[in-house]
Amino acid sequence: MPSYLGAIDQGTTSTRFVVFDATGRIVSLAQKEHEQIYPRPGWVEHDPEEIWRRTQQVIADAMQQKGLCPSDLAAIGITNQRETTILWNRGTGRAICNALVWQDTRVEDAVAEISRQGGPDRFRKQTGLPLATYFSALKIRWILNNIPGAREFADAGDLLFGNVDTYLVWRLTGGPSGGIHVTDVTNASRTQLMDLTTLQWDMSMLEVFGIPKAILPRIASSSEVYGQAQLDAVSDVPIAGILGDQQAALVGQTCFESGQAKNTYGTGCFLLMNTGTSPVLSRHGLLTTVAFKFGAAPARYALEGSVAISGALIQWLRDNLGLIQKSSEIESLARTVEDNGGVYFVPAFSGLFAPYWQSSARGVIAGLTRYANKGHLARAALEATAYQTREVVEAMELDSGVRLHSLRTDGGMVENDLLMQFQADILDREVIRPLIRETTALGASYAAGLAVGFYKDLGELGKQWAVDFVWKPRMEGATREMLYSNWKKAVTRSFHWVD
């Protein structure tokens, strides 16, 4: 009997393959970064062929590390950067242009155009989403309208669309030679083309955006056998789980009950709360999304607060300003000062997501004086993530009517003790780091394991969650509110920067 599960974690900046044992412990892991392409201000692209090469490389590397063969894996799950949009030729497998990344803002004019009839929330009831540059529909429309020959290829049935999950499953299961064209409900719920109630493509939405249904993948559950891998390193292993990255982290944190929530600190920052078997429409700037659907069981829904830039801000300080050499150095630099020195950094590089949805906002550093130094800038960059998280927590509590007594966290930034302590301080509640940190990949492996009977049920998975560390708030209330008030003031300075 196979002893392990595999998970492809295809993120915004890198691709990983992780092998887990039945207890959720990591057996093997390989990771490779891919290029971030910025052709113009506001444009963010990835090369799909590079992502596919990296995927093949990390699978082979992780399997070789422990001398594993395909028969050692019961199944493979996939988790992925959501909304990122790829269109490719079904005959050759080649993308017709670079992938448009979720952070890309080139469709800003189209957001304004389509909002003129019915406002930015005109599709929220069907899709749970406001009109924004974030989601896939307008990115598909842009490619069809701007890449020479794209619409003609689509009309002829030669073009396929997918977010990264769909693209990888298609390539893994044979590509032009019989590749499976499929997505799951969590990724489909981020396109702004799926009806939240029926969990099917909404024909009225396709008409508004001018997207032919023939290019879209079949929508499936998050946990079922979609096909068999055709790569040598994992030949004939079932591909049996698909979850968008934030939903995968929710599953990895075993937030299976209504009211349970997690916050992932990655390239962006994403707070999800399980709201049960009925979608809850937000009145406070959050998104309504599908949390997961396991096999034939009813779908579970979530409220989500999406922050576009958190860890990406640290990368920007590293790559664009050269303030640090490695991302891990940000904490020691921030610790060279006692506080932020009155400096606030609003990282609205791609506009502001939840709870503002201000696509015309741009990044602002406020409160600078001659006193400020690079330590203050580093501290302000870390604190920006915590302030944005508090804004999302407050909106989520208003929408759900549930007070979060503690916050489960995951993602790369949870290793930063200074940030996590400040998060507890500015929230005035406990912040919890789980024992197993790779919750996104873990969630994908859980979905795959459930599909093939590697795990019995959700109860078995729930018993595996354990606490590594808890940060308790220790900031004076007056200081907390003064800092947060100044943050709110800084945020308003970023509004409407782009005409």
Beta strands, then each sheet from edge to edge (+ up, - down):
strand 1: 4-10
strand 2: 14-20
strand 3: 26-33
strand 4: 45-46
strand 5: 73-80
strand 6: 86-89
strand 7: 99-100
strand 8: 159-162
strand 9: 182-184
strand 10: 218-220
strand 11: 223-228
strand 12: 238-244
strand 13: 261-265
strand 14: 269-276
strand 15: 287-292
strand 16: 300-307
strand 17: 344-346
strand 18: 364-366
strand 19: 406-410
strand 20: 430-434
strand 21: 467-471
sheet 1: 3+ 2- 1+ 5+ 12+ 11-
sheet 2: 4+ 7-
sheet 3: 6+ 8-
sheet 4: 9+ 10+
sheet 5: 15+ 16- 14+ 13- 19- 20- 21+
sheet 6: 17+ 18-
end
